[in-house]
Amino acid sequence: MDKRIGVVGIVVEDINSANEVNAILHDYSHIIVGRMGIPYREKEVSVISLIVDGSSDEISAMTGKLGRVKDVSVKSAMAKKI
């Protein structure tokens, strides 16, 4: 299966969801090339950006699991071919 490079943006609106988000990211650490997390205290949210390198199925599985976590929003963009 072809691997793709992409970016994933995650917004955590409730800090109580952070442990579940981190557990999912740990499960998919093999496809995460880089991660930056910023707590935006004034707005009471945290924003995480990921650079990923994996198959479309792996990336979709990870973002799908993240999207099912309460108070978490996820968006991704993948390179067409790399």
TIDOLUM-701360 format. One record per atom (N, C-alpha, C): residue number from 1; x, y, z; residue in one letter. Coordinates in Angstrom, 2 decimals. Layout:
N
(NUM; (X; Y; Z); 'A');
...
***
This chain:
82
(1; (0.84; -1.18; 0.00); 'M');
(1; (0.00; 0.00; 0.00); 'M');
(1; (0.89; 1.25; 0.00); 'M');
(2; (0.55; 2.23; -0.81); 'D');
(2; (1.33; 3.46; -0.91); 'D');
(2; (1.21; 4.30; 0.35); 'D');
(3; (2.33; 4.90; 0.72); 'K');
(3; (2.33; 5.82; 1.85); 'K');
(3; (2.13; 7.23; 1.33); 'K');
(4; (1.51; 8.04; 2.19); 'R');
(4; (1.27; 9.44; 1.83); 'R');
(4; (1.72; 10.33; 2.97); 'R');
(5; (2.14; 11.52; 2.62); 'I');
(5; (2.51; 12.53; 3.61); 'I');
(5; (1.35; 13.50; 3.73); 'I');
(6; (1.09; 13.95; 4.96); 'G');
(6; (0.01; 14.89; 5.15); 'G');
(6; (0.11; 15.62; 6.47); 'G');
(7; (-0.86; 16.48; 6.69); 'V');
(7; (-0.98; 17.23; 7.94); 'V');
(7; (-2.33; 16.93; 8.56); 'V');
(8; (-2.35; 16.89; 9.89); 'V');
(8; (-3.59; 16.68; 10.62); 'V');
(8; (-3.68; 17.78; 11.67); 'V');
(9; (-4.81; 18.47; 11.69); 'G');
(9; (-5.08; 19.49; 12.71); 'G');
(9; (-6.12; 18.99; 13.68); 'G');
(10; (-5.85; 19.15; 14.98); 'I');
(10; (-6.74; 18.66; 16.02); 'I');
(10; (-7.02; 19.81; 16.98); 'I');
(11; (-8.29; 20.05; 17.29); 'V');
(11; (-8.68; 21.04; 18.28); 'V');
(11; (-9.37; 20.30; 19.42); 'V');
(12; (-8.81; 20.44; 20.62); 'V');
(12; (-9.37; 19.79; 21.82); 'V');
(12; (-10.06; 20.89; 22.63); 'V');
(13; (-11.39; 20.82; 22.69); 'E');
(13; (-12.16; 21.86; 23.36); 'E');
(13; (-12.40; 21.59; 24.84); 'E');
(14; (-12.10; 20.38; 25.29); 'D');
(14; (-12.26; 20.04; 26.70); 'D');
(14; (-11.01; 19.28; 27.14); 'D');
(15; (-10.29; 19.84; 28.09); 'I');
(15; (-9.04; 19.24; 28.56); 'I');
(15; (-9.23; 17.81; 29.06); 'I');
(16; (-10.44; 17.47; 29.48); 'N');
(16; (-10.72; 16.11; 29.95); 'N');
(16; (-10.61; 15.08; 28.83); 'N');
(17; (-10.63; 15.52; 27.58); 'S');
(17; (-10.48; 14.61; 26.44); 'S');
(17; (-9.03; 14.39; 26.06); 'S');
(18; (-8.12; 15.13; 26.67); 'A');
(18; (-6.70; 15.08; 26.28); 'A');
(18; (-6.08; 13.70; 26.47); 'A');
(19; (-6.42; 13.01; 27.55); 'N');
(19; (-5.84; 11.69; 27.78); 'N');
(19; (-6.22; 10.71; 26.68); 'N');
(20; (-7.48; 10.74; 26.25); 'E');
(20; (-7.93; 9.85; 25.18); 'E');
(20; (-7.25; 10.19; 23.86); 'E');
(21; (-7.12; 11.49; 23.58); 'V');
(21; (-6.43; 11.92; 22.36); 'V');
(21; (-4.98; 11.44; 22.38); 'V');
(22; (-4.30; 11.64; 23.48); 'N');
(22; (-2.90; 11.22; 23.58); 'N');
(22; (-2.74; 9.71; 23.47); 'N');
(23; (-3.69; 8.95; 23.99); 'A');
(23; (-3.63; 7.49; 23.87); 'A');
(23; (-3.74; 7.07; 22.40); 'A');
(24; (-4.64; 7.70; 21.66); 'I');
(24; (-4.80; 7.40; 20.24); 'I');
(24; (-3.53; 7.77; 19.48); 'I');
(25; (-2.98; 8.95; 19.76); 'L');
(25; (-1.75; 9.37; 19.08); 'L');
(25; (-0.61; 8.43; 19.40); 'L');
(26; (-0.55; 7.93; 20.62); 'H');
(26; (0.48; 6.95; 20.98); 'H');
(26; (0.33; 5.67; 20.15); 'H');
(27; (-0.91; 5.22; 19.97); 'D');
(27; (-1.17; 4.02; 19.17); 'D');
(27; (-0.72; 4.18; 17.72); 'D');
(28; (-0.73; 5.40; 17.22); 'Y');
(28; (-0.37; 5.67; 15.83); 'Y');
(28; (0.98; 6.40; 15.72); 'Y');
(29; (1.80; 6.31; 16.74); 'S');
(29; (3.08; 7.03; 16.74); 'S');
(29; (3.99; 6.62; 15.58); 'S');
(30; (3.78; 5.42; 15.06); 'H');
(30; (4.63; 4.94; 13.95); 'H');
(30; (4.39; 5.71; 12.65); 'H');
(31; (3.28; 6.45; 12.54); 'I');
(31; (3.04; 7.25; 11.33); 'I');
(31; (3.21; 8.75; 11.58); 'I');
(32; (3.49; 9.14; 12.82); 'I');
(32; (3.64; 10.55; 13.16); 'I');
(32; (5.10; 10.95; 13.03); 'I');
(33; (5.37; 11.87; 12.11); 'V');
(33; (6.73; 12.36; 11.87); 'V');
(33; (7.04; 13.51; 12.82); 'V');
(34; (6.07; 14.37; 13.05); 'G');
(34; (6.25; 15.52; 13.93); 'G');
(34; (4.94; 15.93; 14.57); 'G');
(35; (5.07; 16.56; 15.75); 'R');
(35; (3.87; 16.96; 16.49); 'R');
(35; (4.16; 18.28; 17.19); 'R');
(36; (3.19; 19.21; 17.11); 'M');
(36; (3.29; 20.45; 17.86); 'M');
(36; (1.95; 20.67; 18.56); 'M');
(37; (2.00; 20.91; 19.85); 'G');
(37; (0.78; 21.16; 20.61); 'G');
(37; (0.86; 22.50; 21.30); 'G');
(38; (-0.20; 23.28; 21.17); 'I');
(38; (-0.25; 24.61; 21.76); 'I');
(38; (-1.50; 24.74; 22.63); 'I');
(39; (-1.34; 24.96; 23.93); 'P');
(39; (-2.52; 25.25; 24.76); 'P');
(39; (-2.88; 26.73; 24.60); 'P');
(40; (-4.09; 26.99; 24.16); 'Y');
(40; (-4.56; 28.37; 23.96); 'Y');
(40; (-5.46; 28.68; 25.15); 'Y');
(41; (-4.83; 29.07; 26.25); 'R');
(41; (-5.52; 29.22; 27.53); 'R');
(41; (-6.63; 30.27; 27.50); 'R');
(42; (-6.42; 31.36; 26.76); 'E');
(42; (-7.43; 32.42; 26.70); 'E');
(42; (-8.75; 31.91; 26.12); 'E');
(43; (-8.67; 30.96; 25.21); 'K');
(43; (-9.86; 30.39; 24.58); 'K');
(43; (-10.26; 29.05; 25.19); 'K');
(44; (-9.44; 28.56; 26.14); 'E');
(44; (-9.69; 27.29; 26.82); 'E');
(44; (-9.77; 26.10; 25.84); 'E');
(45; (-8.85; 26.09; 24.86); 'V');
(45; (-8.73; 24.98; 23.92); 'V');
(45; (-7.25; 24.65; 23.77); 'V');
(46; (-6.97; 23.49; 23.23); 'S');
(46; (-5.62; 23.11; 22.83); 'S');
(46; (-5.65; 22.75; 21.36); 'S');
(47; (-4.59; 23.12; 20.66); 'V');
(47; (-4.48; 22.85; 19.23); 'V');
(47; (-3.24; 21.99; 19.01); 'V');
(48; (-3.41; 20.90; 18.29); 'I');
(48; (-2.31; 19.98; 17.98); 'I');
(48; (-2.20; 19.88; 16.46); 'I');
(49; (-0.98; 20.02; 15.96); 'S');
(49; (-0.75; 19.80; 14.53); 'S');
(49; (0.22; 18.64; 14.38); 'S');
(50; (-0.07; 17.79; 13.41); 'L');
(50; (0.75; 16.61; 13.15); 'L');
(50; (1.21; 16.59; 11.71); 'L');
(51; (2.43; 16.11; 11.50); 'I');
(51; (2.89; 15.73; 10.17); 'I');
(51; (2.88; 14.21; 10.19); 'I');
(52; (2.20; 13.61; 9.22); 'V');
(52; (2.06; 12.16; 9.19); 'V');
(52; (2.62; 11.59; 7.89); 'V');
(53; (3.06; 10.33; 7.96); 'D');
(53; (3.56; 9.61; 6.80); 'D');
(53; (3.11; 8.16; 6.95); 'D');
(54; (2.03; 7.81; 6.26); 'G');
(54; (1.48; 6.47; 6.38); 'G');
(54; (0.53; 6.18; 5.25); 'G');
(55; (-0.05; 5.01; 5.28); 'S');
(55; (-1.03; 4.65; 4.25); 'S');
(55; (-2.31; 5.45; 4.49); 'S');
(56; (-3.09; 5.58; 3.44); 'S');
(56; (-4.38; 6.27; 3.56); 'S');
(56; (-5.25; 5.60; 4.62); 'S');
(57; (-5.22; 4.27; 4.67); 'D');
(57; (-6.01; 3.54; 5.66); 'D');
(57; (-5.58; 3.85; 7.09); 'D');
(58; (-4.27; 3.90; 7.33); 'E');
(58; (-3.77; 4.20; 8.68); 'E');
(58; (-4.14; 5.61; 9.10); 'E');
(59; (-3.95; 6.56; 8.21); 'I');
(59; (-4.25; 7.95; 8.53); 'I');
(59; (-5.75; 8.13; 8.75); 'I');
(60; (-6.57; 7.52; 7.92); 'S');
(60; (-8.02; 7.60; 8.08); 'S');
(60; (-8.49; 6.95; 9.37); 'S');
(61; (-7.88; 5.82; 9.74); 'A');
(61; (-8.24; 5.15; 10.98); 'A');
(61; (-7.93; 6.04; 12.18); 'A');
(62; (-6.75; 6.67; 12.17); 'M');
(62; (-6.37; 7.54; 13.27); 'M');
(62; (-7.30; 8.74; 13.37); 'M');
(63; (-7.54; 9.42; 12.24); 'T');
(63; (-8.40; 10.61; 12.29); 'T');
(63; (-9.84; 10.24; 12.64); 'T');
(64; (-10.29; 9.07; 12.20); 'G');
(64; (-11.63; 8.62; 12.55); 'G');
(64; (-11.79; 8.41; 14.04); 'G');
(65; (-10.80; 7.77; 14.65); 'K');
(65; (-10.85; 7.55; 16.10); 'K');
(65; (-10.79; 8.87; 16.85); 'K');
(66; (-9.93; 9.78; 16.40); 'L');
(66; (-9.84; 11.08; 17.05); 'L');
(66; (-11.16; 11.85; 16.92); 'L');
(67; (-11.78; 11.77; 15.76); 'G');
(67; (-13.03; 12.48; 15.52); 'G');
(67; (-14.19; 11.99; 16.36); 'G');
(68; (-14.09; 10.77; 16.89); 'R');
(68; (-15.15; 10.23; 17.73); 'R');
(68; (-14.99; 10.59; 19.21); 'R');
(69; (-13.87; 11.22; 19.55); 'V');
(69; (-13.65; 11.64; 20.94); 'V');
(69; (-14.49; 12.89; 21.21); 'V');
(70; (-15.15; 12.91; 22.35); 'K');
(70; (-16.02; 14.03; 22.73); 'K');
(70; (-15.22; 15.34; 22.77); 'K');
(71; (-15.78; 16.37; 22.18); 'D');
(71; (-15.21; 17.73; 22.17); 'D');
(71; (-13.87; 17.82; 21.44); 'D');
(72; (-13.68; 16.99; 20.43); 'V');
(72; (-12.46; 17.02; 19.61); 'V');
(72; (-12.86; 17.17; 18.15); 'V');
(73; (-12.21; 18.10; 17.44); 'S');
(73; (-12.42; 18.30; 16.01); 'S');
(73; (-11.13; 17.98; 15.28); 'S');
(74; (-11.24; 17.33; 14.12); 'V');
(74; (-10.07; 16.89; 13.37); 'V');
(74; (-10.27; 17.19; 11.88); 'V');
(75; (-9.21; 17.67; 11.26); 'K');
(75; (-9.18; 17.87; 9.80); 'K');
(75; (-7.83; 17.40; 9.29); 'K');
(76; (-7.81; 16.87; 8.09); 'S');
(76; (-6.54; 16.40; 7.52); 'S');
(76; (-6.44; 16.81; 6.06); 'S');
(77; (-5.21; 16.90; 5.59); 'A');
(77; (-4.93; 17.16; 4.17); 'A');
(77; (-3.74; 16.28; 3.79); 'A');
(78; (-3.89; 15.57; 2.68); 'M');
(78; (-2.85; 14.65; 2.24); 'M');
(78; (-2.27; 15.08; 0.90); 'M');
(79; (-0.99; 14.85; 0.72); 'A');
(79; (-0.36; 15.09; -0.58); 'A');
(79; (-0.95; 14.11; -1.58); 'A');
(80; (-1.11; 14.53; -2.82); 'K');
(80; (-1.68; 13.65; -3.83); 'K');
(80; (-0.78; 12.46; -4.10); 'K');
(81; (0.53; 12.71; -4.17); 'K');
(81; (1.46; 11.63; -4.49); 'K');
(81; (2.84; 11.96; -3.95); 'K');
(82; (3.37; 11.08; -3.12); 'I');
(82; (4.76; 11.24; -2.65); 'I');
(82; (5.29; 9.87; -2.31); 'I');
***
